[in-house]
Amino acid sequence: MTNISKQLDAVHVRIQAACVAAGRPAGSVALLAVSKTFGVHAVQSAFASGQTDFGENYIQEAVEKITSLRHLPLVWHCIGPVQSNKTRLVAGHFDWVQTVDRFKIAQRLSEQRPATLAPLQVCIQVNVDGGPTKSGVLPEDALALAQAVAGLPRLRLRGLMCIPEPVPDFAAACHVFKRASDLLTVLNAQGLDLDTLSMGMSADLEAAVASGSTLVRVGSAIFGMRQKNA
């Protein structure tokens, strides 16, 4: 087994244990391998170990990887900020965009999604804790944005994504993550059909799973220390 294979197995064990501790069924939490700054060989190694979904933050770097690995049945998630001048690249290459926080960006993604591709799966990024350095729509504005995005063609709104500021312990992390979980419940009560809650990373996935996450985004625990982006 490669190091990546061993580390993937270890992350799956953590997810399974977190599900058991939270009384959630096996398979209720998916794993997104965050491969930003790691090359195609790292992605191929993870794929050989059964991983199919990969998250990327840097658009140009990601497009090069996606193009190089088109022969593999991979699912690519954009988990970094999307600027207006990059929406065409994102719409043409990714399967998911988890970082929609403005209607203008969603509208451009909708208009630029090729008709030959399946609808682009999208999440609304929410700034659940008001972190000053974090992107995301404020919770009180999430419903209006979600309803507007849900009406756009060529997109399918799937749920919410958040990246809270680090907190000191498990209970504090659960408290913050629960805000996103509660918000998802509120949106669905308003008639939206959302099934994805993307939250939790290498350091706090257990708290995220305990709070209702359906998708954890894990990078360093799989690939090792992050390489500096060129």
Disulfide bonds with the S-S distance in Angstrom:
none
